[in-house]
Amino acid sequence: MIAPALADQTVAVFGGSSGIGLATAQAAHALGANVTIASRSAIRLREAANAIGGAETAALDIRDADAVRRFFEQRHPFDHIVVSAAELAVGPLRKRSLADERAAMDSKFWGAVHVAHAARIRPGGSLTLVSGMIGVRPTGGATMLSAINAAIDALAKALATEMAPIRINCVSPGRIETAWWDFLPAADRQALFDRTAAALPLKRIGRAEEVAAQIVHLMQNGFMTGSVVLVDGGGSVA
């Protein structure tokens, strides 16, 4: 059987209090996993744990390498680890401050590095990173984020050889409807979604649970490592 349930396996999701991370934690919990979610906000973690139906929580900043190290030192090794945490804002490089761009790199790229460096994973387990389709199809509207996502794709492939036989993969989503977009006024957000959908072969944007389904599959499929899987509605070829 290629896709067994996750009964009694342990899953840690960094960025598990919202969006793709929360959807992944919910999917893993539904398959019987014991789930731990980590993010910066204790309040959001409590709300997410309730939405999941029960989960251990850990309030930490993934940019803090010592905090990530302590997280793993204080727990038994996990069967599966997922990194979807990131504090990001997007825009053209020359219209944003270098300090803000460094902060984005610290959050999404170095956060993933911190987890990979400290992670304790049981034999047969996996680490799954989350990048983004614009790492494959860069855009000047999000120059640094394009570069960060490409770097995470490469990081996953390199780690797959370094950490073998632990399995390392990456999921690369296209535009997904999550609360991350709430910084935009509702009308602007919907207009963006509509424009994106019109340009995609599937004529709609994605849902967090669709990305989560792929992440869970990478946990379950013991013959996948070093893969970067696009879940983008065809955005990379449109």
N, C-alpha and C positions, 0 to 999 in steps of 0.2 A: 504494500500500500504506500503510495508516494506521499500522501498528505494525511498523516495521523493527527489525531487530536493532540492538544497540548496539556492533557490532564496531568496535574501535579508538577508540571514543569514551572520554572521560575523565569519571569520576564521582567526586565527593567526597561522603562521607557523614559528617556530624558526629553523633556518637552511634552510630557504626558498629560498636562492639565488643559490642553486646548487643541483644536484643529486636528491635523493628521496624527499627532501623538496620542491624543485622547481617543480618537477613533481606533487606533491600533491597540491601545490598552483595553478598550471595550471588546474588540474582536478576540483578543487573546484570552480575556477573562471568560468570554462566552464559550471558548473551546476548552475550558477547564484549567487555565494557567493561574498560578499565583502571581499577581501583578504588583510591581512597585513602580510608582510614577514619581518623577523628580522635575521640579521647576523652581523658579524664584519665589513665587507667591504662595504663602501658606493658605491664604483664603481660597485662591483658585484651586489649590490642591485638594482641599476639603470638599469643595463643590464637585470636582472631577471624580474623587473617590466615590462619592454618592452616586454620580451618574454611571460609573462603571459597575456599581453593585458591590463594592468592597475592594480596597487596594491599600497597600502600605504607601505612605507618602514620605518624601524627603525634600525639604526646602533647601535648595542650594543654587548657586550661580555657576553654570557650566564653564564660564570664563575663569573661574577660580580653580586652578589645577590642584591645589592642596585640598579644597573641599571635595573635589571629585575623588581624589585619592583616599580620603578618609571614608567617603561613602562606601567604597569597595572594601577597605580594610575592616569595616565594621559589620560586614555581611558575608555569608557563604557565597561561593561562586554561583553565577546565574547560568541558566541554560541558554537564554537569549537576551540580547541587549539591542535596543533601538535608540538611535540619536536623531531626533527631529527638532531639537531646541535651537532657537535662533531669535535674536533681537535685531531686526533689520528695518531699514528704510531704503527706498530705491530712488534712483535718479541718475542723470548723466554725471560722470566723474567730475567734469570741470565746473559743475554747478553745485557740488557738494563739498563740504569741508573734508580735508584729509583726516582730521580727527574722527569724523563720523564714519568715514570709510574704513579706518583702522578698527573702529569699534565693531563694525559689521564683520570684518575678518576675525577679530577676537571671538565673537560670539559663534558664528556658524562654522568657520573652519577650525580655529584653535579649540573651540569647544569639543568638536569631534575628535581632534587629536588628543585632548586631555582624557577623554573617555577611553580611546583606544590604548593609550599609554598605561592607564591604571586598571583597565577592566580585568576582572577575574571571571573566566568562562569555563564551564565544565566541558570535558571531552564530548565531541559530537554537537557542540553548541554553535551559536552564530552571533555575529555583530552585523547589524544592518544600519547603514547611514542613509540620510535623505538629502539629496542635492536638489536639482531643478533642471528642467528641459533647456533653459537658456544657457546652461553650461555646454550644451551641444549646438545650440543655435543662438549665439550671443546677440544682445541688443544694446545699442548705445543709450537706450532709455534706462538701462540698469547695468552699467559697465562693470562695476566691481562685483555685483551679485553674479553676473555671468562668469567672471573669473573665479569667484569663490566656488560656485557650483562645479565648474570644470575641475578645480583642484580637489574637491571632495570625490568626484568620480575617480580621479587618478589615485587618491589616497586609498579608496576601497580596493582597487586593483592591486596596489603595492602591498597593502596589509594582508591580502589573501595569500600572497606568497610568504610574507614574513611570519604570519601567525598560524599557518597551516599546521595541523589539520582543522583548526577552528575555521569555520566558514565566514567569510567577509563578503558582503554584497552591498549594493547601493540601489535605491529606488529614486528615480528622477521624474518628479511630477511636472505636468504642465500647469496651466492656471486652474486652481482649485477653489471652490467657494467655501471659505472659512471665515471665522471672525477676524482674521488678520487684516482683511480688507475694510474693516469698520472705520478705519481712519478717514476714509472717503465719505463724503455726503452720499446719502442713499441713492439719489438720482445719478450721480457720477459713477457710483459703484455699479449700478445696474447697466448703465451705458457701456462701461468697460466690459462687463460680462457679455453683453449682447454683441459688441464688436468682435470679441474673442471668439464667441460661438460661431458667428457668421463665417469666420476664416478657417474653422476647423472642419475636417471631413465628417466628424460626428455631429456637428452643428449644435454643440452644447459644451459647457465647461464641466470640469470634473467635480466629484464629491469626495470628501475626506475618507469616507468608508471604502471607496474604490481603491484609493492608494493603500489604505490599511489592509485590504484583502491581499494585495501583492506583497506587502511586508510580511504578513503572516505566512503566506505561501513560501517565502524565502526561509522562514524559520523551519517550516515543515519539510522542505525538499532537501534531503541530505546530499544531493549530487549537484548543488549549485554553490559555486564560490567564484569570486572575482568578476561577478556580473554586475553591469549597470542596466537596470530595467526601466525603460521609459513607460510612464503611465500618463500620457499627454494628449489623448484624443486625436492623435495624428499630427500634433503641432510641429513636431520636428521635421515632418515631410510636407507640410501644407505650403 
